[in-house]
Amino acid sequence: MSVGIDVPDDLVLVGYVSGAFGIHGWVKIRPYSPDADAMLSAKHWWIDKPELQNIARMEAKIHGEDVVARLAGVTDRNAAEALRGATVKISRKQFPALSDGEFYWVDLVGLQVENLQGESLGIVRDLMDNGAHPILRVAAADIPEAELQKHERLIPFVDQFVKEVNQEARKIQVDWGTDY
């Protein structure tokens, strides 16, 4: 990273550059979320190739499952292709506002999960999407990532099971037993 660059402490990994798009310097980004609103609304992206740098996003649009974008200083296919494999991060402050009851996944990771009986089920370690709805991956904080699948609880993120999300208290209350 270049000396003197003021890097925000709230950067969120949102995708990676999968290659060039066309001949005029557009890049193709594979988003890590099925909803790429943050990528489309943020005016500045942090890209880590050749080193972490803040690049102005000039234009962006959805193209199939990808986002294609024109970035400042990337003027031809060779420059776009040179960014292949770079990760794309966006400051959390640049994410679009959500309606009540909506959450960005990144805001749920790390929240404590308790059932209606007040028993701790662990923390949200990750989320996944099964096509119908998101699923909370809940496990104790001290479980190594390599062992997560053996010890995690998969809790559908739907009203039937998720009763309250309190981001201020960093807690999610669920209707879920310890023996599920």
Backbone hydrogen bonds, N-H to C=O, Kabsch-Sander energy under -0.5 kcal/mol:
donor,donor_aa,acceptor,acceptor_aa,energy
2,S,52,L,-0.6
5,I,2,S,-1.2
7,V,5,I,-1.1
11,L,8,P,-0.6
12,V,90,I,-2.4
14,V,88,V,-2.8
15,G,88,V,-1.3
16,Y,30,R,-1.5
17,V,86,A,-2.9
18,S,16,Y,-0.6
18,S,28,K,-2.8
19,G,28,K,-1.1
21,F,26,W,-2.7
26,W,21,F,-0.6
27,V,69,A,-2.8
28,K,19,G,-3.2
29,I,27,V,-0.5
29,I,67,V,-3.6
30,R,16,Y,-2.8
32,Y,14,V,-2.8
36,A,34,P,-0.6
40,L,36,A,-1.9
41,S,37,D,-1.9
42,A,38,A,-2.2
45,W,55,I,-2.8
46,W,89,K,-3.1
47,I,45,W,-0.6
47,I,53,Q,-2.6
48,D,87,T,-1.2
53,Q,47,I,-2.2
55,I,45,W,-3.4
55,I,53,Q,-0.6
57,R,43,K,-2.9
58,M,56,A,-0.7
58,M,70,R,-2.5
59,E,70,R,-1.5
61,K,68,V,-2.2
63,H,66,D,-3.0
66,D,63,H,-1.8
67,V,29,I,-2.6
68,V,61,K,-2.7
69,A,27,V,-2.4
70,R,59,E,-2.2
71,L,69,A,-0.5
72,A,56,A,-2.7
74,V,71,L,-1.9
75,T,73,G,-0.8
77,R,23,I,-1.0
80,A,76,D,-2.1
81,E,77,R,-3.1
82,A,78,N,-1.7
83,L,79,A,-0.5
83,L,80,A,-1.2
84,R,81,E,-1.6
85,G,17,V,-3.4
86,A,83,L,-2.6
88,V,15,G,-3.0
89,K,46,W,-2.6
90,I,12,V,-2.0
92,R,10,D,-1.8
94,Q,91,S,-2.0
95,F,92,R,-1.5
102,E,99,S,-1.9
107,D,104,Y,-1.3
108,L,104,Y,-0.6
108,L,105,W,-1.8
109,V,105,W,-1.5
110,G,124,V,-3.0
111,L,108,L,-2.2
112,Q,170,R,-2.5
113,V,122,G,-3.1
114,E,112,Q,-0.5
114,E,172,I,-2.6
115,N,119,E,-2.2
116,L,174,V,-0.9
118,G,115,N,-2.2
121,L,113,V,-3.2
122,G,113,V,-0.8
123,I,139,A,-2.8
124,V,111,L,-2.3
125,R,123,I,-0.8
125,R,137,R,-3.1
126,D,137,R,-1.2
128,M,135,I,-1.8
130,N,128,M,-0.5
130,N,133,H,-1.9
135,I,128,M,-2.9
136,L,155,I,-3.2
137,R,126,D,-2.8
138,V,136,L,-0.7
138,V,153,R,-2.9
139,A,123,I,-2.0
143,I,140,A,-1.4
147,E,144,P,-1.6
148,L,144,P,-0.6
148,L,145,E,-1.1
150,K,147,E,-1.0
151,H,147,E,-1.0
151,H,148,L,-1.0
152,E,148,L,-1.7
153,R,138,V,-3.2
155,I,136,L,-2.2
155,I,153,R,-0.7
157,F,134,P,-2.8
158,V,156,P,-1.8
161,F,158,V,-1.5
162,V,158,V,-3.1
163,K,161,F,-0.8
163,K,173,Q,-2.3
164,E,173,Q,-1.7
166,N,164,E,-0.5
166,N,171,K,-3.1
167,Q,165,V,-0.6
170,R,166,N,-0.7
171,K,166,N,-2.3
172,I,112,Q,-2.9
173,Q,164,E,-2.7
174,V,114,E,-2.7
175,D,161,F,-3.1
176,W,174,V,-1.2
180,Y,177,G,-1.1
